[in-house]
Every structure is written in structure tokens, then in C-alpha cells.
Amino acid sequence: MSNLEQTLSIIKPDAVERNLQDEIKKKFVENGFSIKDEKKIQISKNEAEEFYKVHQSKPFYGELCNYLSSGPIVVMILEKENAVIENRKLMGATDPSKAENGTLRKMYGISIDKNSVHGSDSLDNAKIEIEFFFKN
């Protein structure tokens, strides 16, 4: 039985600013993901606050929201078997200096804040996050 899942991926402002979106998308495809939908958008601070509200109580919340709304982002729906876990493996640790070689954050991340990519951390959150950016 196939365990085909969808997950949300965001190419964050630091990576878009450095024009890395095509390179990053290529890595997803090379790793067996299909990109079901994608769009380049810029979100407001309010939208970022809504998106990251699960982190509201954390000290980095304000900076995170400022950052995500600081420039254009590329949001994508990725599909693959076990997409959530596979995408998290491909992204690597939140801190690029601790991420494994070959992971997106190791290759492209600048810092723990500017780590180039976001991916859903669970199937439930993936559904919520996809709905957030791709509500019809």
C-alpha cells in the first residue's frame, strides 16, 4: 500500500533573494518529490503571524514573522511517499551549521533564522499549511 503524502515547502526570503529557487526545486525533484502546485508570493506580517501562530509563545516568534514577510517566498505542495518525513530529512537541521552534508539547509542556509527552507513537521500541520497558502 502506497503512503503518498503531501507536504508544504516554503523557499524562504533569503534563498529567493539569492535566486536559489530553481536549484532548490531541482533538489526536490531529484529526491523523488513531485511539485503539485507552486507560487511566488509576498505575505504580510499579519499573514506570517497567522501562519506561525503555533510558535506564538516562543521567543523567536516576532523575528520569524518579520523575516517570513520580509521578501518574496515560493510556496509549494510537494508529493511523495512519506513526504513529511522525507522533506524534513532533505531539509536538515534548523541550524545550518549542525545540518548534515547534502541537506538543503547545509547547502543554502545562512543562519538558524535564515535557513532557506520551511517544511511541515507533521501530516496534520501539512494539511493546515497547504490550506493556508492554497485555499481555493
C-alpha positions as CSV (number, residue, x, y, z in Angstrom):
1,M,0.0,0.0,0.0
2,S,1.3,3.4,-1.0
3,N,1.8,6.1,1.6
4,L,1.6,9.0,-0.8
5,E,1.5,12.3,1.2
6,Q,1.6,15.9,0.5
7,T,3.6,18.5,2.5
8,L,4.1,22.2,2.3
9,S,7.5,23.6,1.5
10,I,8.5,27.2,1.6
11,I,11.6,28.6,-0.1
12,K,12.3,31.5,2.3
13,P,13.2,35.1,1.5
14,D,17.0,34.6,1.9
15,A,17.0,31.9,-0.7
16,V,14.7,33.7,-3.1
17,E,16.8,36.8,-2.7
18,R,19.9,34.8,-3.8
19,N,17.8,33.4,-6.7
20,L,18.1,29.8,-5.5
21,Q,14.5,28.7,-6.1
22,D,15.2,26.7,-9.3
23,E,18.2,25.0,-7.7
24,I,16.2,24.0,-4.6
25,K,13.2,22.8,-6.7
26,K,15.6,20.7,-8.7
27,K,16.8,19.1,-5.5
28,F,13.2,18.2,-4.5
29,V,12.6,16.6,-7.9
30,E,16.0,14.7,-7.8
31,N,14.9,13.3,-4.4
32,G,11.7,11.9,-5.8
33,F,9.2,14.7,-4.9
34,S,6.7,15.9,-7.4
35,I,5.8,19.6,-7.2
36,K,2.0,19.6,-7.3
37,D,1.5,23.3,-7.1
38,E,3.7,26.3,-6.5
39,K,3.5,30.1,-6.5
40,K,5.8,33.0,-5.7
41,I,4.1,35.4,-3.3
42,Q,4.9,38.0,-0.6
43,I,2.9,37.8,2.6
44,S,2.1,40.5,5.1
45,K,3.4,40.4,8.7
46,N,-0.2,39.6,9.8
47,E,-0.3,36.6,7.5
48,A,3.1,35.5,8.8
49,E,1.8,35.8,12.4
50,E,-1.2,33.7,11.4
51,F,0.9,31.1,9.7
52,Y,3.4,30.7,12.6
53,K,0.8,31.0,15.4
54,V,1.9,27.6,16.7
55,H,5.1,29.3,17.7
56,Q,3.4,32.3,19.3
57,S,4.8,31.6,22.8
58,K,8.4,31.2,21.7
59,P,11.0,34.0,22.0
60,F,11.8,33.9,18.3
61,Y,8.2,34.3,17.1
62,G,8.4,38.1,16.3
63,E,11.6,37.8,14.4
64,L,10.3,34.7,12.5
65,C,7.2,36.6,11.4
66,N,9.2,39.7,10.4
67,Y,11.6,37.5,8.4
68,L,9.0,35.4,6.5
69,S,7.2,38.6,5.4
70,S,10.5,40.5,4.5
71,G,10.5,39.5,0.9
72,P,9.1,37.1,-1.8
73,I,8.8,33.4,-0.9
74,V,8.0,30.4,-3.0
75,V,5.3,28.1,-1.6
76,M,5.0,24.6,-2.9
77,I,2.9,21.5,-2.4
78,L,5.3,18.5,-2.6
79,E,4.1,15.0,-3.0
80,K,5.9,11.7,-2.4
81,E,5.6,8.6,-0.2
82,N,6.2,9.7,3.4
83,A,6.6,13.3,2.1
84,V,6.6,14.9,5.6
85,I,9.5,12.8,7.0
86,E,11.4,12.7,3.6
87,N,11.2,16.5,3.3
88,R,12.4,17.0,6.8
89,K,15.4,14.7,6.1
90,L,16.2,16.6,2.9
91,M,16.0,20.0,4.7
92,G,18.3,19.0,7.5
93,A,18.6,20.6,11.0
94,T,17.2,24.0,11.6
95,D,20.7,25.3,12.3
96,P,22.6,25.0,9.0
97,S,25.9,24.6,10.9
98,K,24.5,21.4,12.5
99,A,22.8,20.1,9.4
100,E,24.2,17.1,7.6
101,N,26.1,17.4,4.4
102,G,23.9,17.2,1.3
103,T,20.8,18.7,3.1
104,L,19.2,21.9,1.8
105,R,20.0,23.9,4.9
106,K,23.6,22.8,4.9
107,M,24.0,23.8,1.2
108,Y,22.0,27.0,1.2
109,G,21.2,28.1,4.8
110,I,22.9,31.2,6.2
111,S,21.9,31.0,9.8
112,I,19.4,29.4,12.2
113,D,17.0,32.2,11.2
114,K,17.8,32.4,7.5
115,N,17.8,28.7,6.9
116,S,16.4,28.9,3.4
117,V,13.5,26.4,3.6
118,H,10.5,25.5,5.7
119,G,8.7,22.2,5.7
120,S,5.6,20.9,7.5
121,D,6.5,19.0,10.7
122,S,3.5,16.6,10.7
123,L,0.8,15.4,8.4
124,D,-1.8,17.3,10.3
125,N,0.2,20.6,10.0
126,A,0.9,19.8,6.3
127,K,-2.9,19.9,5.7
128,I,-3.3,23.1,7.6
129,E,-0.3,24.8,6.0
130,I,-1.3,23.7,2.4
131,E,-4.8,25.0,3.1
132,F,-3.3,28.3,4.4
133,F,-1.5,29.1,1.1
134,F,-3.6,27.2,-1.4
135,K,-7.2,27.7,-0.2
136,N,-9.4,27.7,-3.3
